Amino acid sequence: MKSANIYSNISRPKSLNKKIHPGWIAAAVTFATLMATAGFRSAPSVLIVPLEDAFGWSRSQISLAVSINVMLFGLVAPFAAALMERFTVRKVVMSALSVVALSASSTIFMTQPWHLWLLWGVGVGTGAGSMALVFAATVANRWFIKSKGIVVGALTAATATGQLIFLPLLSHFAITYGWKSVSLTVGGASALVVPFIYLFLKEKPEALGIAPFGAADDWKPEPKSDMSAARIAIDTARRVSRSRDFWILFGTFFVCGLSTNGLIGTHFIPAAHDHGMNETVAASLLAMVGVFDVIGTIFSGWLTDRIDPRKLLFFYYGLRGLSLFLLPSILFSTMHPSTLVFIIFYGLDWVATVPPTIMLCRHVLGTQRATVVYGWVFVGHQVGASVAALGAAVLRVKLGDYALAFYISATMCLVAALAVLRIARGLSAAQLRG
């Protein structure tokens, strides 16, 4: 009875109508947090060479921390929503940021490789994974009815923006002030975001006595599900495990993560360094991926509404594979035009796979569970990234260069391009859309 009275008082006060809707403030705070999170996750790629020089650790030992990091980033995602449901979004995000701050800052005291695995692998990986995917989705779903797609797209682009800002900066710090400055910067930045979240991120619009942005006059909060978020995640995993199409999506997104975050995102800078390129220049090139990533994602979303998503994925994976075959021959000591062309294309293609993949996830269990299905498909993405982060380093140690790692990834991209054509056979693009 009490809750009914609360919801009956939800309105749009005139004072709020004339001001910015609090949902936009929540989105802005979320954007800033996700942008910072991208910086936390991109830091290991600029630390590989400095840590080699400082401790004499092998590249495979250092990359294992990256592998653990990206693995946990994906595995935590399907369950982070359960924590947010039980303990509130603010508490979970603030706790995650605190874990990242403590873990990153503590690396300045490390003396053994396992310290790096524990702190940057487990600590930062778990903390960052508790924020990214479900944080953006939760904020968008709670605060927006109208413009939800724009908000989701913007929050997705936050990671690219963060990469653009942080990678060159952290690389400069590593070269100029040493690797410890990177750890302290990440730790300090994450700690500073905590009070920012506490002060400005409100939990739900109904807590302020208002409706979400764009809600109808008769809007009421959806009744709370009897099934917990954790049970929904587990039940969805059980059901999709019987679907061949899910495993194709899982496998192709495994290749997506392997060929982006795991390989290029982690090893492009050290690979370019192997060819004599300055680390700051290499980091700036990788950061450019973030610029074109935003453009490519938005354009891919537009294409997904008009073209069969299976054909788009065939195109994306196929061209990505061909470009990776060329990469070993276009890395030079300076910024060569061919290298720049590769970066532009890879940026456009980086997460262009996401919109058509999300659309195909709707086919597996329907629209109601599509987001959760995508959460499990995203696990495949991070498993692939984890495998590449470690595997490429091992090949580099054994063979002295990254060429074979690029060729293997290229071949897997071509296999993925053929595999996506087998999803939902017999159904038209119009039927997939709904």
Buried (B, 14 or more C-beta within 10 A) or exposed (E): EEEEEEEEEBEBEEEBEEEEBBBBBBBBBBBBBBBBBBBBBBBBBBBBBBBBEEBEBBBBBBBBBBBBBBBBBBBBBBBBBBBBBEEBBBBBBBBBBBBBBBBBBBBBEBEEBEBBBBBBBBBBBBBBBBBBBBBBBBBBBBBBBEBBEEBBBBBBBBBBBBBBBBBBBBBBBBBEEBBBBBBBBBBEBBBEBBEBBEEBBBBBBBEBBBBBBBBEEEBEBEEEEEEEBBEBBBEBBEBBEEBEBBBBBBBBBBBBBBBBBBBBBBBBBBBBBBBEBBBBBBBBBBBBBBBBBBBBBBEBBEBBEEBBBBBBBBBBBBBBBBBBBEBBEBBBEEBBEEBEEBBBBBBBBBBBBBBBBBBBBBBBBEEEBBBBBBBBBBBBBBBBBBBBBBBBBBBBEEEEBBBBBBBBBBBBBBEBBEBBEEBBEEEEBEEBEE
